[in-house]
Amino acid sequence: MKAIALILLLIQAFFSFGQDHKVVQIPLPKKAEYGSSQCEPSIAIHPKKPKIMIAGSVLSDYYYSKNGGKKWKSRTLTSPYGVYGDPVVIFDTVGRPYYFHLASYKETSHLDRIVCQSADKVCKKFDDGTFPKPNGTKVQDKHWIVVNQENNELYMTWTQFDAYNSGDANDSSIIVFSKSSDQGKTWSDPLRISKYGGDCLDDDETVEGAVPAVGPNGEIYVTWTGPNGLVMQKSLDGGNTWLEEEKSLEKHWGGWTLDIPGMGRANGLPILKCDLSDGPNRGALYLNWCDQRNGLEDTDVFIKKSMDGGETWSEAIKVNQDDSKKHQFYTWMDVDQSTGYLYFVYYDRRSYSDNQTDVYMSVSKDGGKTFTDTKLSKTPFTPTEEVFFGDYLNIAAVNGVIRPIWPRMDDGFITLWVALINEE
């Protein structure tokens, strides 16, 4: 009986933790000067040539690989408008790479615009950049972008602060939208899409984390969080008009600024994705976030699912499959549009009684009904509050090529890592 139990345990471990995936460290650019370089990563895979991929990290790091992530080249991105963090990298439908970031333009004011830089190829020089129209000294922050697969339009949403970190009740934060129909050459004037604003303290009462997604018929969906919890907006005409007010989806238990020991800050901001595959869940919307509904010592990763364009949603579904009552945090997700499979990456402390931290990936191949957890990190790391870790991890999934990316800290230094996962 003991032998049978051991065999069952080994089988369970195999399916729980998967194969021993290769993990690659991404080198730091030679000119990197920021103390927390290589945190807040973003990664994207070429839609037609999945061995080609790009990544970015704060404040101005850029990386590319032409062999599936086995080897990476590192650069420091420059722009006349300044490159000041919150990197978001994407490819459009024809494989053009883009790098979006905050700005620090010496001729105006700090963080007054979101800059879009692009290049002909991943190894070529990026242009100086374009941007939606600035709004005086108002701060533009925390942007995310999605590509419309039918017409190659770029849709961007972000938070606008009247005055960042202001406690004045007259100052507010709102969510705005802009699009480009010419590969980022020009942008529509920013349009407010949140009826309800928040404060400017960059905390639970601030509206933040606006992530856009595109439906199978060109619908544009946006979710974010703030004083009204998790909410959604929707446009059926390319972003020209929106719902009269955002739709409430879920209470954000514990708020979106989570208290995680060892982390100076740890946000549970939401991520939105839509299944555009030809599978059984085509059109499904998946909202992913972290919260503390199970207690301040038990942060978990969740999703909600909608099969009717955001009209109705499932109850919250727990992604991480442990019963440890420990912290899982810094989630990100992607949908492989060739299969409709869901992939999540997050930090995880299920195996430890202190602040030691692993990196896990969860996978669902049945539209969020069941999940399989895989530990990606070879060894844990222990963060300290004095070192800035950013707000999120990232993951990209294209045609069975899955690339989770994350920072870790050893001996006080942050390094950036990617796992090489290929679905057969």
ZAKOLNU-395722 format. One line per field, with one value per residue (C-alpha): residue in one letter; x, y, z. Coordinates in nm, 2 decimals, decimal comma, always signed. Layout:
type a	... .
px X	... .
py Y	... .
pz Z	... .
***
This chain:
type m	k	a	i	a	l	i	l	l	l	i	q	a	f	f	s	f	g	q	d	h	k	v	v	q	i	p	l	p	k	k	a	e	y	g	s	s	q	c	e	p	s	i	a	i	h	p	k	k	p	k	i	m	i	a	g	s	v	l	s	d	y	y	y	s	k	n	g	g	k	k	w	k	s	r	t	l	t	s	p	y	g	v	y	g	d	p	v	v	i	f	d	t	v	g	r	p	y	y	f	h	l	a	s	y	k	e	t	s	h	l	d	r	i	v	c	q	s	a	d	k	v	c	k	k	f	d	d	g	t	f	p	k	p	n	g	t	k	v	q	d	k	h	w	i	v	v	n	q	e	n	n	e	l	y	m	t	w	t	q	f	d	a	y	n	s	g	d	a	n	d	s	s	i	i	v	f	s	k	s	s	d	q	g	k	t	w	s	d	p	l	r	i	s	k	y	g	g	d	c	l	d	d	d	e	t	v	e	g	a	v	p	a	v	g	p	n	g	e	i	y	v	t	w	t	g	p	n	g	l	v	m	q	k	s	l	d	g	g	n	t	w	l	e	e	e	k	s	l	e	k	h	w	g	g	w	t	l	d	i	p	g	m	g	r	a	n	g	l	p	i	l	k	c	d	l	s	d	g	p	n	r	g	a	l	y	l	n	w	c	d	q	r	n	g	l	e	d	t	d	v	f	i	k	k	s	m	d	g	g	e	t	w	s	e	a	i	k	v	n	q	d	d	s	k	k	h	q	f	y	t	w	m	d	v	d	q	s	t	g	y	l	y	f	v	y	y	d	r	r	s	y	s	d	n	q	t	d	v	y	m	s	v	s	k	d	g	g	k	t	f	t	d	t	k	l	s	k	t	p	f	t	p	t	e	e	v	f	f	g	d	y	l	n	i	a	a	v	n	g	v	i	r	p	i	w	p	r	m	d	d	g	f	i	t	l	w	v	a	l	i	n	e	e .
px +0,00	+0,29	+0,44	+0,11	+0,06	+0,42	+0,34	+0,02	+0,20	+0,47	+0,20	+0,02	+0,34	+0,41	+0,07	+0,08	+0,42	+0,47	+0,79	+1,12	+1,10	+1,41	+1,45	+1,66	+1,80	+1,77	+2,08	+2,07	+2,15	+2,50	+2,37	+2,10	+2,12	+1,79	+1,82	+1,52	+1,59	+1,43	+1,10	+0,75	+0,83	+0,62	+0,66	+0,52	+0,55	+0,55	+0,21	+0,35	+0,70	+0,68	+1,05	+1,08	+0,98	+1,04	+1,03	+1,07	+1,13	+1,16	+1,27	+1,39	+1,51	+1,44	+1,51	+1,46	+1,52	+1,51	+1,54	+1,24	+1,39	+1,70	+1,93	+1,84	+1,99	+1,95	+1,93	+1,84	+1,55	+1,57	+1,32	+1,33	+1,02	+1,20	+1,15	+1,01	+0,88	+0,55	+0,68	+0,42	+0,54	+0,32	+0,33	+0,05	-0,11	+0,18	+0,45	+0,55	+0,70	+0,58	+0,71	+0,47	+0,60	+0,56	+0,74	+0,95	+0,97	+1,20	+1,02	+0,68	+0,60	+0,68	+0,45	+0,24	+0,20	+0,20	+0,46	+0,43	+0,76	+0,78	+1,04	+1,04	+1,20	+1,28	+1,65	+1,61	+1,61	+1,28	+1,14	+1,12	+0,76	+0,41	+0,14	-0,22	-0,27	-0,14	-0,37	-0,16	+0,02	-0,22	-0,04	-0,09	-0,02	-0,06	-0,15	-0,24	-0,29	-0,47	-0,46	-0,78	-0,70	-0,94	-0,83	-0,49	-0,62	-0,44	-0,66	-0,50	-0,66	-0,50	-0,54	-0,53	-0,45	-0,54	-0,23	-0,05	-0,05	-0,27	-0,49	-0,70	-1,07	-1,10	-0,84	-0,95	-0,84	-1,03	-1,00	-0,94	-0,92	-0,74	-0,69	-0,46	-0,57	-0,23	+0,02	+0,07	+0,15	-0,14	-0,38	-0,74	-0,79	-0,82	-1,18	-1,30	-1,48	-1,53	-1,83	-1,71	-1,36	-1,14	-0,89	-0,53	-0,35	-0,26	-0,43	-0,75	-0,97	-0,80	-0,93	-0,65	-0,56	-0,76	-0,70	-0,87	-0,97	-1,13	-1,42	-1,48	-1,70	-1,47	-1,63	-1,40	-1,41	-1,22	-1,20	-1,04	-1,07	-1,11	-1,36	-1,65	-1,45	-1,40	-1,59	-1,63	-1,69	-1,79	-1,80	-1,96	-1,84	-1,47	-1,44	-1,66	-1,93	-1,95	-2,20	-2,35	-2,17	-1,94	-2,09	-2,01	-1,87	-1,72	-1,61	-1,23	-1,18	-0,90	-0,87	-0,63	-0,33	-0,25	-0,03	+0,22	+0,50	+0,84	+0,69	+0,70	+0,38	+0,18	-0,11	-0,40	-0,49	-0,72	-0,63	-0,89	-0,86	-1,10	-1,09	-1,08	-1,00	-1,23	-1,27	-1,58	-1,52	-1,48	-1,60	-1,55	-1,42	-1,18	-1,12	-0,81	-0,71	-0,58	-0,77	-0,78	-1,14	-1,00	-0,80	-0,52	-0,27	-0,42	-0,41	-0,54	-0,56	-0,91	-1,10	-1,45	-1,59	-1,86	-2,00	-2,24	-2,03	-2,00	-2,38	-2,35	-2,05	-1,97	-1,89	-1,52	-1,32	-1,00	-0,70	-0,42	-0,51	-0,33	-0,50	-0,20	-0,38	-0,06	-0,01	-0,04	+0,00	+0,13	-0,09	-0,10	-0,27	-0,29	-0,51	-0,35	-0,57	-0,48	-0,64	-0,83	-0,61	-0,56	-0,22	-0,15	+0,18	+0,21	+0,43	+0,35	+0,44	+0,24	+0,55	+0,70	+0,62	+0,83	+0,86	+1,03	+0,87	+0,83	+0,69	+0,40	+0,21	-0,15	-0,31	-0,68	-0,77	-1,14	-1,24	-1,17	-1,34	-1,02	-0,66	-0,31	-0,04	+0,33	+0,62	+0,85	+1,13	+1,41	+1,47	+1,27	+1,38	+1,32	+1,22	+1,28	+1,05	+1,34	+1,37	+1,10	+0,95	+0,69	+0,32	+0,29	+0,45	+0,37	+0,31	+0,26	+0,11	+0,10	+0,05	+0,16	+0,47	+0,43	+0,67	+0,61	+0,85	+0,93	+1,19	+1,35	+1,59	+1,91	+2,16	+1,98	+1,98	+1,69	+1,73	+1,49	+1,39	+1,18	+1,06	+1,06	+0,74	+0,61	+0,28	+0,30 .
py +0,00	+0,24	+0,17	+0,24	+0,56	+0,67	+0,61	+0,81	+1,09	+1,10	+1,10	+1,38	+1,58	+1,53	+1,67	+1,94	+2,08	+1,97	+1,91	+2,08	+2,39	+2,58	+2,92	+3,19	+3,51	+3,82	+4,03	+4,39	+4,66	+4,81	+5,16	+5,07	+5,31	+5,27	+5,09	+4,87	+4,80	+4,48	+4,50	+4,57	+4,35	+4,33	+4,06	+4,00	+3,72	+3,78	+3,67	+3,50	+3,41	+3,30	+3,25	+3,63	+3,81	+4,14	+4,25	+4,57	+4,67	+4,99	+5,25	+5,22	+4,86	+4,69	+4,33	+4,11	+3,74	+3,57	+3,21	+3,17	+3,33	+3,11	+3,42	+3,79	+4,12	+4,41	+4,78	+5,11	+5,28	+5,66	+5,92	+6,30	+6,29	+6,08	+5,72	+5,68	+5,34	+5,14	+4,97	+4,79	+4,60	+4,46	+4,34	+4,44	+4,20	+4,23	+4,19	+4,55	+4,59	+4,88	+5,00	+5,22	+5,41	+5,71	+6,03	+6,29	+6,57	+6,84	+7,11	+7,05	+6,86	+6,52	+6,23	+6,45	+6,20	+5,83	+5,77	+5,51	+5,41	+5,15	+5,00	+4,81	+4,50	+4,40	+4,46	+4,80	+5,15	+5,27	+5,60	+5,91	+5,83	+5,97	+6,03	+6,12	+6,49	+6,59	+6,78	+7,05	+6,94	+6,65	+6,32	+6,03	+5,69	+5,31	+5,25	+4,92	+4,85	+4,60	+4,54	+4,49	+4,17	+4,26	+4,61	+4,65	+4,95	+5,02	+5,09	+5,24	+5,31	+5,47	+5,68	+6,06	+6,24	+6,60	+6,62	+6,30	+6,22	+6,52	+6,50	+6,79	+6,68	+6,89	+6,68	+6,35	+6,05	+5,93	+5,66	+5,78	+5,61	+5,68	+5,49	+5,49	+5,37	+5,42	+5,20	+5,46	+5,76	+5,96	+5,92	+6,03	+6,29	+6,13	+6,05	+6,01	+5,67	+5,66	+5,83	+5,79	+5,92	+5,86	+6,05	+6,12	+5,93	+5,63	+5,40	+5,21	+5,51	+5,59	+5,45	+5,25	+4,94	+5,01	+4,72	+4,70	+4,39	+4,34	+4,10	+3,88	+4,14	+4,44	+4,52	+4,71	+4,62	+4,79	+4,70	+4,87	+4,91	+5,18	+5,31	+5,12	+4,79	+4,61	+4,77	+4,74	+4,98	+4,88	+5,03	+4,88	+5,15	+5,15	+5,37	+5,66	+5,60	+5,41	+5,30	+5,59	+5,46	+5,17	+4,84	+4,71	+4,36	+4,27	+4,41	+4,43	+4,26	+4,44	+4,71	+4,70	+4,81	+4,49	+4,45	+4,17	+4,12	+4,20	+4,40	+4,78	+4,77	+4,49	+4,59	+4,35	+4,54	+4,36	+4,22	+4,16	+3,92	+3,79	+3,45	+3,50	+3,13	+2,90	+2,69	+2,64	+2,95	+3,19	+3,54	+3,46	+3,75	+3,67	+3,92	+3,83	+4,00	+3,94	+4,01	+3,92	+3,80	+3,50	+3,71	+3,96	+3,67	+3,48	+3,67	+3,47	+3,49	+3,50	+3,52	+3,60	+3,49	+3,63	+3,45	+3,73	+4,04	+4,14	+4,15	+3,87	+3,72	+3,41	+3,41	+3,46	+3,15	+3,08	+3,02	+2,89	+2,54	+2,52	+2,51	+2,67	+2,99	+3,18	+3,47	+3,44	+3,79	+4,00	+3,81	+3,84	+3,63	+3,57	+3,36	+3,16	+3,25	+2,93	+2,71	+2,93	+2,80	+3,04	+3,10	+3,28	+3,38	+3,50	+3,50	+3,23	+3,15	+2,82	+2,63	+2,87	+3,01	+3,33	+3,57	+3,32	+3,35	+3,12	+3,19	+2,97	+2,93	+2,81	+2,67	+2,62	+2,43	+2,42	+2,79	+2,83	+2,52	+2,35	+2,46	+2,30	+2,47	+2,45	+2,59	+2,78	+2,91	+2,68	+2,83	+3,08	+3,44	+3,67	+4,03	+4,33	+4,63	+4,87	+4,74	+4,84	+4,54	+4,73	+4,62	+4,31	+4,02	+3,93	+3,64	+3,59	+3,29	+3,25	+2,93	+2,71	+2,92	+3,04	+3,29	+3,39	+3,67	+3,79	+3,97	+3,81	+3,94	+3,78	+3,96	+4,28	+4,29	+4,24	+4,01	+3,93	+3,57	+3,40	+3,04	+2,86	+2,66	+2,51	+2,32	+2,01 .
pz +0,00	+0,08	-0,26	-0,43	-0,23	-0,33	-0,70	-0,68	-0,50	-0,78	-1,05	-0,87	-0,84	-1,22	-1,32	-1,05	-1,13	-1,49	-1,68	-1,58	-1,80	-1,89	-1,71	-1,88	-1,72	-1,94	-1,93	-1,80	-2,05	-2,01	-1,97	-1,71	-1,42	-1,24	-0,91	-0,97	-1,33	-1,46	-1,26	-1,40	-1,71	-2,02	-2,29	-2,64	-2,90	-3,28	-3,41	-3,72	-3,62	-3,25	-3,22	-3,23	-2,90	-2,72	-2,36	-2,15	-1,79	-1,60	-1,65	-2,01	-2,07	-2,40	-2,49	-2,79	-2,89	-3,23	-3,11	-2,88	-2,58	-2,54	-2,59	-2,55	-2,66	-2,42	-2,50	-2,33	-2,51	-2,57	-2,68	-2,69	-2,46	-2,20	-2,11	-1,76	-1,69	-1,71	-2,03	-2,24	-2,54	-2,82	-3,18	-3,42	-3,66	-3,92	-3,66	-3,60	-3,25	-3,02	-2,69	-2,48	-2,17	-1,94	-2,03	-1,85	-2,11	-2,01	-2,20	-2,03	-1,71	-1,56	-1,67	-1,90	-2,18	-2,28	-2,56	-2,83	-3,00	-3,28	-3,52	-3,85	-3,68	-3,32	-3,38	-3,55	-3,40	-3,26	-3,37	-3,15	-3,05	-3,08	-2,81	-2,75	-2,68	-2,33	-2,10	-1,95	-1,63	-1,56	-1,50	-1,74	-1,58	-1,60	-1,96	-2,13	-2,50	-2,72	-3,10	-3,30	-3,50	-3,78	-3,87	-3,68	-3,48	-3,14	-2,84	-2,53	-2,19	-1,88	-1,57	-1,57	-1,25	-1,20	-0,97	-0,87	-0,50	-0,42	-0,12	-0,24	-0,27	-0,58	-0,76	-0,91	-1,12	-1,43	-1,70	-2,06	-2,40	-2,72	-3,05	-3,35	-3,69	-3,86	-3,66	-3,40	-3,62	-3,49	-3,19	-3,13	-2,86	-2,51	-2,42	-2,07	-2,03	-1,65	-1,52	-1,16	-1,07	-0,78	-0,57	-0,67	-0,39	-0,61	-0,35	-0,31	-0,38	-0,71	-1,04	-1,19	-1,38	-1,70	-1,94	-2,28	-2,47	-2,81	-2,88	-3,19	-3,35	-3,27	-2,94	-2,71	-2,34	-2,06	-1,69	-1,39	-1,02	-0,76	-0,50	-0,68	-0,70	-1,03	-1,31	-1,69	-1,98	-2,33	-2,68	-2,99	-3,24	-3,22	-2,91	-3,03	-2,77	-2,45	-2,18	-1,99	-1,68	-1,60	-1,50	-1,15	-1,15	-0,81	-0,48	-0,46	-0,13	+0,07	-0,20	-0,49	-0,28	-0,10	+0,21	+0,14	+0,39	+0,23	-0,06	-0,04	-0,24	-0,40	-0,63	-0,72	-1,03	-1,28	-1,63	-1,90	-2,19	-2,46	-2,62	-3,00	-3,08	-3,28	-2,96	-2,75	-2,55	-2,84	-2,72	-2,35	-2,14	-1,86	-1,58	-1,36	-1,03	-0,68	-0,35	+0,02	+0,06	+0,25	+0,50	+0,51	+0,54	+0,24	-0,09	-0,38	-0,76	-0,92	-1,24	-1,35	-1,68	-1,91	-2,22	-2,32	-2,39	-2,02	-1,95	-1,69	-1,51	-1,32	-0,95	-0,87	-0,95	-0,76	-0,99	-0,76	-0,65	-0,31	+0,03	+0,21	+0,31	+0,21	-0,04	-0,41	-0,58	-0,87	-1,12	-1,50	-1,76	-2,13	-2,37	-2,65	-2,94	-3,12	-2,85	-2,61	-2,32	-2,03	-1,87	-1,55	-1,38	-1,02	-0,71	-0,46	-0,09	-0,05	+0,06	+0,32	+0,66	+0,60	+0,30	+0,07	-0,27	-0,57	-0,92	-1,04	-1,36	-1,37	-1,68	-1,77	-2,09	-2,03	-2,00	-1,63	-1,50	-1,39	-1,33	-1,31	-1,11	-1,21	-1,02	-1,25	-1,02	-0,95	-0,61	-0,39	-0,33	-0,04	-0,12	+0,10	+0,13	+0,06	-0,30	-0,55	-0,72	-0,93	-0,96	-1,18	-1,37	-1,73	-1,96	-2,34	-2,52	-2,90	-3,09	-2,80	-2,72	-2,36	-2,20	-1,84	-1,73	-1,37	-1,16	-0,85	-0,59	-0,46	-0,24	-0,28	-0,66	-0,90	-1,20	-1,48	-1,58	-1,85	-1,86	-2,20	-2,22	-2,54	-2,56	-2,79 .
***
